[in-house]
Amino acid sequence: MRCPGRCLVPLVLLAAPAMAGDFDPASLDLAALIECRSDVPGYNGFALWLAGEPGAAKALSWNEGPSGNPFLRQYDLPAPVHVFGRETETIVFTATGPMAVLDGIAAPDLARQFDVPATVSTPDKFLGEKVVAESTEESGGVSLATRITLNVSTVESHPGKTLAGCSYALDVK
């Protein structure tokens, strides 16, 4: 059977439980994940563990709470995490990474502080993204593209708050 490069995707998905099982919760550096100081495999190992291991959030003493947004999974932390020169006890996960929920700084101000250009900047919405790392590897007709971006935004579900964090993306072609 001849198979184009996309046939590797199921192999990656089959390996996901093994990768999740290899994650050691004691090794978690949440601030590094939020501030884009990790890499895609490091984030994916943690994310697979968090999503696939029963009781993972409880093992970290995190309490999952309502986010008010179907695209965000929200957790209250047992102790503040120090990120971007601030502290927060609330984080959210998007489909591609963790974000701190911050008080006391407007999204445009935080974006300027970290040279994150605005994609959308209106009185009602802010969205900014800065590429931190990007690479593509070719092997045997398969292309693996990784992209890590620092994101700053506002969302209706969290009025008066700024969300700041990292997106870890892996595209297999």
C-alpha positions as CSV (number, residue, x, y, z in Angstrom):
1,M,0.0,0.0,0.0
2,R,1.4,3.4,-1.0
3,C,0.6,6.2,1.5
4,P,1.1,9.9,1.3
5,G,2.8,11.7,4.2
6,R,-0.5,12.3,6.0
7,C,-0.6,8.6,6.9
8,L,1.9,9.3,9.7
9,V,-0.8,11.4,11.6
10,P,-2.5,8.3,12.9
11,L,0.8,6.9,14.1
12,V,1.4,10.1,16.0
13,L,-2.1,9.8,17.5
14,L,-1.5,6.2,18.5
15,A,1.7,7.3,20.2
16,A,-0.2,10.0,22.2
17,P,-1.1,7.8,25.2
18,A,2.5,6.6,25.5
19,M,3.8,10.2,25.3
20,A,1.2,11.3,27.9
21,G,2.3,8.4,30.2
22,D,5.9,9.6,30.0
23,F,5.1,13.0,31.5
24,D,6.2,13.6,35.1
25,P,4.0,16.2,36.8
26,A,6.9,17.1,39.1
27,S,8.7,18.4,36.0
28,L,6.0,20.9,35.2
29,D,7.2,24.5,34.8
30,L,3.9,26.2,34.1
31,A,5.5,29.7,33.8
32,A,7.9,28.4,31.1
33,L,4.9,27.0,29.2
34,I,2.9,30.2,29.4
35,E,5.9,32.5,28.6
36,C,7.0,30.4,25.5
37,R,10.2,29.2,27.1
38,S,9.3,25.6,26.3
39,D,9.3,23.7,23.1
40,V,6.5,21.9,21.2
41,P,7.3,18.4,22.4
42,G,7.5,19.6,26.0
43,Y,4.1,21.3,25.8
44,N,2.5,18.4,23.9
45,G,3.7,15.9,26.5
46,F,2.1,17.9,29.3
47,A,-1.1,18.7,27.3
48,L,-1.6,15.1,26.4
49,W,-1.1,14.1,30.0
50,L,-3.5,16.8,31.3
51,A,-6.2,15.9,28.8
52,G,-5.8,12.1,28.9
53,E,-4.8,11.2,32.5
54,P,-7.8,10.8,34.8
55,G,-7.3,13.1,37.8
56,A,-4.4,15.0,36.3
57,A,-5.7,18.4,37.3
58,K,-6.4,17.2,40.8
59,A,-2.9,15.8,41.0
60,L,-1.7,19.3,40.4
61,S,-4.2,20.7,42.9
62,W,-5.9,22.6,40.1
63,N,-9.6,23.3,40.2
64,E,-11.3,23.4,36.9
65,G,-13.9,26.1,36.8
66,P,-16.3,27.5,34.3
67,S,-14.7,29.8,31.7
68,G,-17.8,31.1,30.1
69,N,-16.2,30.4,26.8
70,P,-16.5,27.1,24.9
71,F,-13.0,27.5,23.4
72,L,-11.2,27.9,26.8
73,R,-10.7,25.5,29.6
74,Q,-10.1,27.4,32.9
75,Y,-8.2,26.3,36.0
76,D,-7.8,28.0,39.4
77,L,-4.3,27.3,40.8
78,P,-3.5,26.5,44.4
79,A,-0.8,29.2,44.5
80,P,-0.1,32.1,42.1
81,V,2.1,31.6,39.1
82,H,4.5,34.5,38.3
83,V,4.4,35.3,34.5
84,F,5.2,38.4,32.5
85,G,6.2,40.2,35.6
86,R,2.8,39.6,37.2
87,E,1.1,37.0,39.3
88,T,-2.2,35.1,38.6
89,E,-4.1,32.3,40.2
90,T,-6.2,31.7,37.1
91,I,-5.1,30.2,33.8
92,V,-6.9,29.1,30.6
93,F,-6.0,26.6,27.9
94,T,-6.8,27.3,24.3
95,A,-6.7,24.6,21.7
96,T,-2.9,25.2,21.3
97,G,-1.6,26.4,24.6
98,P,-1.8,28.0,28.1
99,M,-2.6,31.6,28.9
100,A,-2.5,33.5,32.1
101,V,-5.6,35.5,33.1
102,L,-4.2,38.9,34.2
103,D,-5.6,41.8,36.1
104,G,-4.3,45.3,36.3
105,I,-2.8,45.7,32.8
106,A,-4.6,46.5,29.5
107,A,-3.9,44.1,26.6
108,P,-2.4,46.8,24.4
109,D,0.0,47.9,27.1
110,L,1.2,44.3,27.8
111,A,1.6,43.7,24.1
112,R,3.7,46.8,23.7
113,Q,5.9,45.7,26.7
114,F,6.7,42.5,24.8
115,D,6.7,43.8,21.2
116,V,3.6,41.8,20.3
117,P,2.0,43.5,17.3
118,A,-1.7,43.9,17.3
119,T,-3.8,42.0,14.7
120,V,-7.0,43.5,16.1
121,S,-7.1,46.5,18.3
122,T,-10.5,48.1,19.0
123,P,-12.1,49.4,22.2
124,D,-14.0,46.0,22.4
125,K,-11.3,43.6,21.3
126,F,-7.5,43.1,21.3
127,L,-5.6,40.3,19.7
128,G,-1.9,40.3,19.2
129,E,0.6,37.6,18.2
130,K,4.4,37.5,18.0
131,V,6.3,34.5,16.4
132,V,8.8,33.3,18.9
133,A,10.1,30.2,17.0
134,E,9.3,28.6,13.7
135,S,10.9,25.7,11.8
136,T,10.2,23.1,9.3
137,E,11.9,19.7,9.0
138,E,11.6,17.4,6.0
139,S,12.1,13.7,6.3
140,G,11.1,10.9,3.9
141,G,8.5,13.1,2.1
142,V,7.0,14.3,5.4
143,S,7.1,17.9,6.5
144,L,7.0,18.8,10.2
145,A,6.3,22.5,10.8
146,T,6.5,23.9,14.3
147,R,5.4,27.3,15.3
148,I,5.5,28.9,18.7
149,T,3.8,32.3,19.2
150,L,3.3,34.7,22.1
151,N,-0.3,35.8,22.3
152,V,-2.0,38.7,24.1
153,S,-5.8,39.1,23.9
154,T,-9.1,40.0,25.4
155,V,-12.2,37.9,25.3
156,E,-15.8,38.7,26.1
157,S,-16.0,35.9,28.7
158,H,-13.3,37.6,30.8
159,P,-14.2,41.3,31.0
160,G,-11.5,43.6,32.3
161,K,-8.9,40.8,32.0
162,T,-6.0,40.4,29.7
163,L,-5.0,36.9,28.5
164,A,-1.4,36.3,27.7
165,G,0.4,33.1,26.9
166,C,1.8,30.8,24.3
167,S,0.6,28.8,21.4
168,Y,2.5,25.6,20.4
169,A,1.6,24.3,17.0
170,L,2.8,21.2,15.1
171,D,1.6,20.7,11.5
172,V,2.4,17.3,9.8
173,K,2.2,17.3,6.0
